[in-house]
Amino acid sequence: MSQGIHLVEVEAWNSLDTLVRIVNTARRARLAYREVKAVLGPEGLVRVLLVAEGDDAEAAWLAAKLERLPEVYSVEHRVRQAGGELPPA
């Protein structure tokens, strides 16, 4: 099991219900969250940034689950190994 710092960025249709679904899905992953940011945009989108530490397989599971939510149209998952830098967006 490889450990790292994971950045998961999610874009979905703008709704507080969508934000709650994303957060509830994230809670099910066995990751330690360092940062969670959400922005409800004027263009009808909710953008969520999750920065978490943990197993690569758990982060990949989370990204796959988020992609299957009907309101979500974009999920980007990037990883860096402990002590490294995140790759640019």
C-alpha beads as a LAMMPS data file, in Angstrom:
LAMMPS data file: protein, C-alpha beads

89 atoms
88 bonds

1 atom types
1 bond types

-500.0 500.0 xlo xhi
-500.0 500.0 ylo yhi
-500.0 500.0 zlo zhi

Masses

1 110.0

Atoms # bond

1 1 1 0.000 0.000 0.000
2 1 1 1.441 3.281 -1.117
3 1 1 0.782 6.380 0.967
4 1 1 0.692 9.936 -0.305
5 1 1 -0.962 13.312 -0.279
6 1 1 -3.973 13.407 -2.578
7 1 1 -5.687 16.346 -4.225
8 1 1 -9.203 15.634 -5.477
9 1 1 -10.990 18.442 -7.324
10 1 1 -14.683 18.032 -8.092
11 1 1 -16.991 20.162 -10.243
12 1 1 -20.722 19.550 -10.113
13 1 1 -24.007 21.316 -10.682
14 1 1 -24.621 24.013 -8.075
15 1 1 -26.615 22.744 -5.140
16 1 1 -26.152 22.365 -1.417
17 1 1 -27.547 18.836 -1.773
18 1 1 -24.723 18.057 -4.201
19 1 1 -22.154 19.443 -1.779
20 1 1 -23.558 17.255 1.016
21 1 1 -23.417 14.164 -1.240
22 1 1 -19.786 14.885 -2.088
23 1 1 -18.834 15.362 1.576
24 1 1 -20.734 12.236 2.666
25 1 1 -18.957 10.210 -0.006
26 1 1 -15.605 11.624 1.128
27 1 1 -16.362 10.661 4.729
28 1 1 -16.597 7.002 3.671
29 1 1 -13.011 6.962 2.360
30 1 1 -10.350 6.010 4.888
31 1 1 -8.343 9.196 4.409
32 1 1 -7.161 11.931 6.776
33 1 1 -8.371 15.250 5.364
34 1 1 -6.023 18.211 5.603
35 1 1 -8.168 20.696 3.724
36 1 1 -11.681 20.901 2.316
37 1 1 -12.856 23.925 0.312
38 1 1 -16.148 24.469 -1.469
39 1 1 -17.188 27.349 -3.706
40 1 1 -20.703 27.823 -5.030
41 1 1 -20.122 29.688 -8.263
42 1 1 -22.381 32.132 -10.096
43 1 1 -22.234 30.016 -13.270
44 1 1 -24.256 27.242 -11.621
45 1 1 -21.354 25.119 -10.409
46 1 1 -20.090 23.885 -7.096
47 1 1 -16.326 23.359 -6.952
48 1 1 -14.906 21.235 -4.146
49 1 1 -11.242 20.763 -3.290
50 1 1 -10.255 17.872 -1.017
51 1 1 -6.671 17.497 0.176
52 1 1 -6.164 14.235 2.024
53 1 1 -3.427 11.971 3.288
54 1 1 -3.649 8.213 3.005
55 1 1 -3.561 5.135 0.861
56 1 1 -3.497 5.560 -2.917
57 1 1 -6.172 2.889 -3.375
58 1 1 -8.566 4.706 -1.017
59 1 1 -8.089 7.990 -2.888
60 1 1 -8.667 6.237 -6.222
61 1 1 -11.816 4.634 -4.758
62 1 1 -13.043 8.082 -3.671
63 1 1 -12.412 9.612 -7.107
64 1 1 -14.262 6.725 -8.797
65 1 1 -17.239 7.039 -6.421
66 1 1 -17.444 10.794 -6.957
67 1 1 -17.379 10.341 -10.742
68 1 1 -20.474 8.131 -10.478
69 1 1 -22.587 10.763 -8.715
70 1 1 -25.133 12.018 -11.274
71 1 1 -24.577 15.711 -10.477
72 1 1 -20.791 15.499 -10.879
73 1 1 -19.325 16.175 -14.283
74 1 1 -15.607 16.531 -13.493
75 1 1 -13.260 14.819 -11.027
76 1 1 -9.505 15.313 -11.089
77 1 1 -7.278 13.238 -8.802
78 1 1 -3.601 14.060 -8.382
79 1 1 -1.160 12.463 -5.963
80 1 1 2.254 13.152 -4.564
81 1 1 4.311 10.856 -2.408
82 1 1 5.029 11.984 1.145
83 1 1 7.584 14.809 1.079
84 1 1 7.028 15.670 -2.609
85 1 1 5.205 18.472 -4.329
86 1 1 1.811 18.215 -5.983
87 1 1 2.003 18.341 -9.781
88 1 1 0.633 21.528 -11.361
89 1 1 -3.021 21.628 -12.407

Bonds

1 1 1 2
2 1 2 3
3 1 3 4
4 1 4 5
5 1 5 6
6 1 6 7
7 1 7 8
8 1 8 9
9 1 9 10
10 1 10 11
11 1 11 12
12 1 12 13
13 1 13 14
14 1 14 15
15 1 15 16
16 1 16 17
17 1 17 18
18 1 18 19
19 1 19 20
20 1 20 21
21 1 21 22
22 1 22 23
23 1 23 24
24 1 24 25
25 1 25 26
26 1 26 27
27 1 27 28
28 1 28 29
29 1 29 30
30 1 30 31
31 1 31 32
32 1 32 33
33 1 33 34
34 1 34 35
35 1 35 36
36 1 36 37
37 1 37 38
38 1 38 39
39 1 39 40
40 1 40 41
41 1 41 42
42 1 42 43
43 1 43 44
44 1 44 45
45 1 45 46
46 1 46 47
47 1 47 48
48 1 48 49
49 1 49 50
50 1 50 51
51 1 51 52
52 1 52 53
53 1 53 54
54 1 54 55
55 1 55 56
56 1 56 57
57 1 57 58
58 1 58 59
59 1 59 60
60 1 60 61
61 1 61 62
62 1 62 63
63 1 63 64
64 1 64 65
65 1 65 66
66 1 66 67
67 1 67 68
68 1 68 69
69 1 69 70
70 1 70 71
71 1 71 72
72 1 72 73
73 1 73 74
74 1 74 75
75 1 75 76
76 1 76 77
77 1 77 78
78 1 78 79
79 1 79 80
80 1 80 81
81 1 81 82
82 1 82 83
83 1 83 84
84 1 84 85
85 1 85 86
86 1 86 87
87 1 87 88
88 1 88 89
